[in-house]
Amino acid sequence: MKPLLHDRGVISRYREYLPVTAATPVVSLNEGSTPLIHSPLLSERAERNVFLKYEGLNPTGSFKDRGMTMAMSKAAESGATTVVCASTGNTSAAAAAYAARAGLKCAVILPSGKISMGKLVQAFVYGATVVAIRGNFDDALRLVRELGSDGSVAVVNSINPFRIEGQKTASFEIIDELGDAPEVHILPVGNAGNITAYWKGYREFHAAGKATRLPHMIGFQAAGSAPIFHDRVILEPETAASAIRIGNPASWQGATVAISESRGCIDIVTDEEILEAQAWLAHNEGIFVEPASAASVAGLFKCLASPAPACPLSSVPAGANIVCTVTGHGLKDSDTAMRGRNYAPIEAEADISSVRRALQA
Ligand code: F0G
């Protein structure tokens, strides 16, 4: 059979840069190739060209699909029958979907009461076994490591190196589209797999001669969940951006390397700044992202208004390219987007004068 269009996910697009062979059964939902959207308003504000890498348009609504196509393909290749992950909601959604696609069983371990409804429903509809622990993400990941230690299940968290391999393809796409790496890349940081993966991708395409430069990597953590920024484990992380409510990131070391090698920085944004940036993006650019994703744009605003001492942005010339990754779709967490806002329709009778009156109100 000829390859079908829908089989063109990140593995087929970037096969030569990924650890797959002809024997690897590719499990794909046509992830990746997400839009890199130019933002005129952010560009004007930053006096640089600002682009948004809109990862919410992946099949399960977040960047996790890039890593999951790799992790699931390799799990299937190894003969695994069950995959397991800890999650703040997006990894579990992706794991459940790709496991369904692969015909594998999937179990997800989640912090009870801390997963947005949109993400929780994904795990259920894709058919995962859902366990909610009385603990946080860091506890869930500790338990998953234990479950995986005897080899009976395949762990598909980003401690699985194939996840990082898949996620690095976002950098490849950005370089392919811009013709070079951007001068600055800004992204939210939770478990720190993504910043690690982006940096790996940028370095690999630079080494392959596809980019002339490497970007400064700027990571933003939520102020109440900022272990890397504070350089200590946070035992009780808190933030409205539940996706990055993490106190002891697995890829801490990878983030530190990315930041130091790229002469970047790690900084924090408050929940208020995150939710403001989320609303700003939706109102002004027509792009609805989940709270954690808005941390990158809130971070850009902070870099412009009150940069951290190590922030490299001010040394970047006018007209340079900045990419902000917005990691997940806004519909993942509609409750948080509604909270504290007066979003209620204007009730009207089903006649034209009532509707006109409502429109004038
Ligand atoms: N943005 C979103 C929407 C996320 O879901 C996550 C992580 C991040 C940013 C941070 O990425 O962990 O690679 O630094 N979500 C994980 C999960 C932890 O379980 O879905 P990271």
Residues whose N, C-alpha, C, O or C-beta is under 5 A from the ligand:
A	BS01	F0G	A86 S87 T88 G89 N90 T91 S92 P188 V189 G190 N191 A192 G193 N194 I195 A243 A292 S293 T327 G328
